[in-house]
Amino acid sequence: MFSKQTYIQRRNELKKLVKSGVIVLFGNNESPCNFPNNGYYPFRQDSSFLYYFGIQRDGLVGVIDIDEDKETLIGDDIDIEDIVWYGSVDSVKDLAAQVGIVNSAPMKMLKSLCNDALSKKRKIHFLPPYRHDIKLQIFDLLGIHPNQQKESASLDLIMAVVKMRSTKTAEEIEELERAAVIGYKMHTTAMRLTKPGITEKYIGGQVDGVANSYGAMVSFPTIFSQHGEIMHGNPSMAILESGRLVLCDAGAETLNNYCSDNTRTYPVNGKFTQRQLEIYSIVEACHDYTLQMAKPGMKYADVHFGVCRLMFDRLKEFGLAKGDTEEAIKAGAQAMFLPHGLGHMMGMDVHDMESLDQIYVGFDEETRPNLEQFGTNCLRMGRRLQEGFVVTDEPGIYFIPALIDDWKASGHCKEFLNFDKLDAYKDFGGIRIEDDVLITKDGCRFLGKDRIPYHPKDVEAFMENN
């Protein structure tokens, strides 16, 4: 938790941006695994609630009455039966005081507050819900069916939250640096343990343990797989094989729930083959190109397409691609190799604020998404960069057998792709290199005290000596 003043200032700024009405910010509830008393999934507070109220306890709602300049923390105090099992906790009144809120009330009062606002035809602002229990709660409070709640959510509130959370303050950057330190430990642990004969599952479990030991939890389910061409290849019981590449995409959350997100790809036996180096060097160059180009005022969509051009030109050198690069990019031929965007915003969510709808987070009135073209429709971040933004830089090249077969059969982009040569890469897998980048006054920089090895010689040297 940050200082009380931080949360007071954030709520005051939010009131100025939204201007009028009643803001209702829902915290999250506990989620049991398979029956109510068999433990819970790790509790994760809603990020926007956390941003403005800073309280980790479940079952809370924050109400901000802008017109009356009144803030109330809603929630029920823990009863004696829960205290027996889980220990004593602060009262809701005490929790409110810790973040500069004078008023508190039991949960039953939330209905009265909402009814009063509705009776006076006042605007009630809420964010798009993503959990079913919160959707039911909104239905009970406001009578809006869950199927209509995304459309009924307050655009004024969404835009205010996006504006505030997009630009990271100095204390937030410190938290992100802490997350990067944990991420370094996670990835170097994976590199140190990787060798033929070990299961993906074992290393994935060790990586998760590092996050749990040094922070709150993983920032997303760890990806560790020899099938790097599968974007979300979670660890399986497959045995690591010499001669293959393994892809590790993992990150941590600090105790204050700020995230890291890195990806490394390396040979199981510690030595790249020539064919692996050829493709790896392209991804490496694309990764470093981003660091040269990303700066305030630059559209991240332009950086993305610059990466696509560089990648396609290099793939032509190896005979995998052909034709005019500009025309190929217009046709979306690069999505054969890179079916996702260059990166996304990052902060308290690893895909920061994605629940608010990516069209508001990664785009704006100037820069609009292309939702029609395969691959380009997965570009999460396109708007102009600003100082204080944190984005991921994660180019990749993937050889997806089903996609190769599908495009070859249909003739899609046949004037730009050499399918006969692509067939020989169906057993290759995929490569991604990802780092977290802070946009600075004049350019950008990595987050994190130490760099996870990614240049080929550094990767090989680390795996040989550790």
N, C-alpha and C positions, 0 to 999 in steps of 0.2 A: 504494500500500500504506500502511496505517495503521501505528502503532507496534506493536512486538512485544507490548507489554502488552495492547493492544486485543484481539488474537487469543487470548492466554492467558485473558483475562477472559471472552471469549465462549465458549470451550470449557469453562471451569470452570462457567459458568452453564448451559450445555447439559447437562453431566453431572448437575448438581443437578436439572434438570427431568426428564430421562429416567430417572434414578435407578439403573438397573442394566442389565447386558448389554453388548454390543459394538456400537458405532455405526460403520457403514461409509459414508463419504461419497465418492462418485465424482466426480473431476474429469472434464472433457471431453477428447476426443481430437481430433486434426486431421481435417478432412473434405476430401478432394480433390474438385476440380470435376468432371472427366470422365475422368481417368485419374491414377494415383498421382503422377506427377511433373509434372503440368501446373498447378502452383500449388494453393493451397487456398482454400476459402472463408475469410473472415477468422476467425481463432480467437477464440472467445468462451468463456471459462471458465464452468463451472456456477456460478450465483450463490450457492447455499448452500455449496458448497466454498469459494468465494471469501470468503464471510462469515466462515467459521471458520478458514480456512487462508491466505487472502490471496495465494496463489501463482498466477501467470498461466500457468505452463508446462503443456503437454499431458501426458497419460499418467500422471496421479498419482491416488492414492487415499489418503484420510485415514482412519485407524482409531483410534477412541477406545475403549479398554477401561475402562469406568466402574468396575467392581468392583476392578480392579487399579490404577486411576488411572494408566494408561499410554497414551501417545499415540505413534503411529507414522506417519510419512509413507512411503508405498509408491510406488516408481517406479524405472525403470531409468535409469542415467546415459546421457547422450548419447555415442554412439561416434564414432570419429575420422572416419568417412565423412560423418556429419551435420555435424560441426564444420567440415569442408572447405567445405560448401555454405552453412551457416547461421551459422558462427562459434561461439566457445566460450560455454558457459553454465555456471552454477553446478551443482555436484553436488547430488544429492538430499539428501545429508547437510547441505550448506551451506544449501540452501533451507529445510530443516526448522529449522535453527538460527535463521534469520532471523525465524521466527514462534514461537520458543520451544518447539520440539519437540526432544527429545534423541535419539529413536530414528528410524532410517530403515532401509529394507530394499528389496531388489529385488522386482519384481512377482511373481515365482514364489512368494514367501513369503506372498502374500495367501491363496492356496489353503490353505496349512498353518494359517494363523491361523483361517480360517473352519472348516476341518475340526476343529480343536481345540475351538472353541466349540460346534460342532454335536454333537461326541462327548460333551460335558459337558451337553448340553441347555440351553445358554445362549441367551438371546434375541439374535439379530442384527438390529439396526435398520438399515433403509435407506429412502431416500425413493423415491417413485414415479419410475421412469426414463422419460425422454421421447426418448432416442436409442436406435436399434436396436443399436448396438455395445455400449452399456452393458447393454441387456437380455440380449444374448448372454453378456456377462461374468457377470451375475448368475445366468444359467442354468447356466453352467459352475461357478460357485462354490457355489451353494446348491441347484441342481437344481430351481428354480422356473421353470415354463414362462413365457415372456414374456406370454402371455395372462392369467396369474394374478398377475403381479407388482404391478399397481396395488392389487389387493385384499390382497396379502401385505405391502405396505409397512407400516412401523411407524407406527401412529396416534400413539403416544407421541412419536415423533421429529417427526412432522409438526406436532403441536400445539406442541411446544417451539420449533421453528423459526419457526412463525407468530407465536408470542408474542414472541419476541425480535426478529424482523425487522420486525414491524409498527410498533413504536415506534422512531422514529429518534433517535439520539443527536446531540449538538451537532456532532461531526465529520462525521456522515453528512449533516446538514442543510447544512453548508458545501459538501460535494460536490454536493448537489442544487442549491444556489445556483449553483455553477460550471456545472452542466449547463444551468441556466436561462439563463445568460449566453450560452452557445453557441446555445441555442434561439432567443434573441432575434436573434442574428446570422443564423441560418438563415432565420427568417421575414421579417425586414426585407430580406434579400437577395432573397427571392422577390417581395416587394411592390415593391421597387425595379425589378426586371427585367420585371415583368408589363406587357405591352402587346399590343395586337392584332398578329398576324402572327408571333409567337414560338411555338414548339411547347411543349406541356406537358413533353415529355421534356427539353428544354434546361434549363428552369427547375428541374425536379426534379433534374437532374444537378448544377446549381450549388448547390442546397440540400444535397445529399449531400456535395459537396466541402467545404462549410463545416464540417460535422460531422467529416469526416476530417482537416481541417486543424487544428482546435482541440481535438479530443478523440480518443476511441478509434474511434468509428464512429457510425452512426445507431442510435437505440434501437429502431427498427422500420422496415420499408420505407416510404419517404416516399410520402405520398398527395398528389398534385397533379392536380386534374382539374376540368374545366368541368362534369362530371357529379357534382356534389356529392351527389346522391341515392344514389350508389353508395358504400356505407360504406368500402370499401377500393379506391377508384379510383386505381390506380397510374398514373403519368404515361405518356401515349401520345404518338404522333407527331401528334396532332390540333393544328391551328393555333388559337391563342387568338383569339376573335372578340369584337369590340366589342359591347357590350350584354349580354354574358353574365357570370355570376358564376363565379369560380374558387375552389375550396376547397383549402387547403393544411394538411395535418395532418403534422407532422414533429417530430422530437426528436433529441437527441444523448445519447451516453454520455460521461462523463468518462473519463480514463485509469484511474480506479478503478472504472469501470463503474456509476456512478450516473446516472440517466436524467432527461431532460426530455421533455415531451409537450404540445405546444400545437397549437391549430387556429385558423386565421383564414379568413374568407370575405370576398372583396372583388370589386368590379367590374373586369373586364379593362381597361376604358377609364378607370378611376379615378373614375367618377361613378355613384352609385346611381340607379336609376330609382325612381319613386314606389312602384311595386309591390314592388320589391326592398326598399325601406326599410320598408314596412309589415311584411313578414315578418321582416326583420332586427331590427327594434325589439322584436319579441316574444322572439326568441332572446337578444338583449342583456339584456332585463329578466329573463329566466329565469336567465341567467348571473349577474347581479348579486344576484338573490334568494338564490342559494346562498351568496354571501359574507355575507349578513345572517344566514342561518339556521345555517350549519355551526359547531358548537362542541362541546366535550366533553359527552358525555351524550346528544347528539342522535342519533337513528337516521338513518343516511344514506338509508335507505329512505323515511323520512318527508320528508326534504328532496326526494328524487326525486319523490314523489307531490305535494308542494307545488308543485314546478315544473310537473308535468303539469296541475294545476288552473289555475295561472296561464296556462299556454300555451293550454289549451282555452278558457278564458274570453276570452282575447284573440282567438283564432281565430273565436269566435262573433261578435265585433264586425265581422269582415270577411266573415261569411256562409259560412265554410267548415265550421263546426261548428254544432251546435244541440243543444237539449235540456238536461236537467239534468246539470250537470257531474259531480256525485258519481256518478250512475248511469253516466255515460259512462266515467268512470275505472274503475269496478268492472267494466264490460264490456270494458275494454281498448281503447276507441275511440281513445285518444291514440296508440296504436302505429301508426296510419295515418301520423302525422306524426313520432313519436319511437319507432322500433322498437328502441332500445337503452337501457341504463341511464344514469343521470346521470354516473357515473364509476366509477373503480376505484382500488385502492391502487397506489402507485408508490414505487419505490426503486431497488434494483439491477436489477430487471426492470421494464420499462415497465408491464406488468400484473403487479404485484409478486406473486411466489410462485404464479402461476397454475398452474404445473406440479404444485403440491401439492394441487390441487383447490379450486375457488372456494368450495365449500361450507364449507371450513375457514378460508379467508382472509377472505372478505367477509361471512360469516354465522357464527352461533353458535347455541347451544341456545335462546336467546331469540328470535332473528330468523332465520326460515327462508326459503329461496327459494321462489318460485312458479314451478315448472318447466313448468306446463301452459299458461299464458296467453301468447300471442304478444306479444312486446315485453317484457313483464314478466320473461319467462324469461331475458332478456339482462341483467338487473340484476346486476352483478358485486359491488356493495358495498352492503350493507344494514344491517350491525351498527352498534352505538353507536360514535360517534367518541370517540377519546381524544387527549389532548395528545401531540403527537409523531407522530401519523398524518400521512401525506401522501396526499392523494386528488386525483383530477382532477375538475374542474367543467366538464362538456362537454354542455350541452343543444344540441339541434338540431331543425330542422324540415326535413323532406325530402318531396318530392313524387315518389313512385316510380310510374311509369306502370303497371307490371305489377301492383303492389299495389292501386292504384286500380281497375284493371279487374277484378281478382280479387274484391275485396270488393263492388264494384258488382254483379257477376254473381251472387254468392251472397247478396247482401242483408245481409252481415255489418255490424252496427252502423249500419244504414240510418237508425235513429231519431236518430242522433247526428251523422251526416255528410251534407253536401250534395254528392252526387256530381256533379251537373251543374256546380257551381262548381269542384269539384276537377278536372274534365276540362280546364278552361281553364288549369290550372297544370302540366300534364304536361311542358311545356317549361321549367319554372322551374329545376329542379335541386334543390339543397339548401344549407342554411346550418348551420354548426356554429361555436361559439365555445368554445374550451377553454383552461383555464389549470390550473396545478398549485398546490394549496392546502395549506399547512401548518396543522394544527390547533394552536392556541396555548392558553394557560391559560384565556383568556376568550372566544375566538372563533376566528378564522382569519385568515390573510394569504396573499397571493400569494408565490410563490417567484420570485426573480429581481430583479436590480437595476433594470432598466428594463422598462416595460410595452410589450409589442407592441401597437401601435395596434389598438383594436377598436371604440371609439365611432365612429359613421359620419363625423362631421366630422373626427375625428383621422385616420381611414383616408384620406379624400379629400385632406386637407391633406398627409399624408405622401407619397401617390402623386403629387401634383402637384409637390411641392417636392424630390423625390428622383429 
